[in-house]
Amino acid sequence: MLGFGSSNAFGILFHDFFLEQDGASGVPLVIGVYNGALSIAGFLSGIALKKYSFRQVGLVGAGLFVLGDVLTIFVQRTYQLVFTFGVIREQL
C-alpha cells in the first residue's frame, strides 16, 4: 500500500534527477519496471504465504521496501533507479 503513493508522485519526486540524467525519458521505464515488479511481487507473496506466516512474509517485504528506499538515496544513474526503486522495493 505504501508504494502506490510514491509511484503516483514519482515524476515530482525525481524531477531534478531526470533533468540531470537524460530528461524525462527514464520515467516510463522506471514506472513500467515498478508496476511489473509489483505484479510479480503479488504472485510471489501468495506463494510465500503458503509456506511462511503472514508476519514472516510481511517482515521480509518491509525490509526489502526499506532497503530499496535507502539504496534509492545513493543512485547516480537511471538503471540504478530501476533496480532500487523498481525491483528491490517492490518484492514481496
C-alpha positions in Angstrom: 0.0 0.0 0.0 2.9 2.4 0.7 4.2 2.0 -2.8 1.2 3.5 -4.6 1.6 7.0 -3.3 5.2 7.3 -4.3 4.5 5.8 -7.8 1.9 8.4 -8.4 4.2 11.2 -7.4 7.3 9.6 -9.0 7.8 12.3 -11.6 7.6 15.1 -9.0 9.9 13.3 -6.5 12.6 12.6 -9.1 12.2 15.6 -11.4 15.6 17.1 -10.7 17.3 13.7 -11.0 15.9 13.1 -14.5 16.7 16.6 -15.6 20.4 15.9 -14.7 20.3 12.5 -16.4 18.5 12.3 -19.7 15.4 14.3 -19.4 12.1 12.6 -18.7 12.7 9.6 -20.9 13.6 7.4 -17.9 10.4 8.0 -16.1 8.3 5.5 -18.1 11.0 2.8 -17.9 11.2 3.1 -14.1 7.4 3.2 -13.7 7.0 0.2 -16.0 9.5 -1.9 -14.1 7.9 -0.8 -10.9 4.4 -1.9 -12.0 5.8 -5.2 -13.4 7.7 -5.9 -10.2 4.5 -5.1 -8.2 2.6 -7.7 -10.2 5.3 -10.3 -9.7 5.5 -9.5 -6.0 1.8 -10.2 -5.6 2.3 -13.6 -7.2 5.4 -14.4 -5.1 3.9 -13.2 -1.8 1.0 -15.6 -2.4 3.4 -18.5 -2.8 5.4 -17.3 0.2 2.2 -17.1 2.4 1.5 -20.7 1.8 4.9 -21.7 3.2 5.6 -19.0 5.8 3.5 -17.0 8.2 2.0 -13.6 7.5 4.4 -12.0 9.9 7.5 -13.5 8.3 6.4 -12.5 4.8 5.5 -9.1 6.0 8.8 -8.6 7.8 10.8 -9.6 4.7 8.6 -7.4 2.5 9.0 -4.4 4.8 12.8 -5.0 5.0 13.1 -5.1 1.2 10.9 -1.9 0.9 13.1 0.0 3.3 16.3 -1.4 1.7 15.1 -0.2 -1.7 14.2 3.3 -0.3 17.6 3.6 1.4 19.5 2.5 -1.7 17.5 4.9 -3.9 19.1 7.8 -2.0 22.5 6.8 -3.5 21.6 6.3 -7.1 23.6 8.1 -9.8 22.1 6.6 -13.0 18.7 5.7 -14.3 19.5 2.0 -14.4 20.3 2.1 -10.7 17.0 3.7 -10.0 15.3 1.0 -12.0 16.9 -1.6 -9.8 16.4 0.1 -6.4 13.0 1.7 -6.8 11.5 -0.7 -9.3 12.9 -4.1 -8.4 14.1 -4.3 -4.8 11.4 -2.0 -3.3 8.5 -4.0 -4.7 9.4 -7.6 -4.0 7.1 -9.2 -1.5 
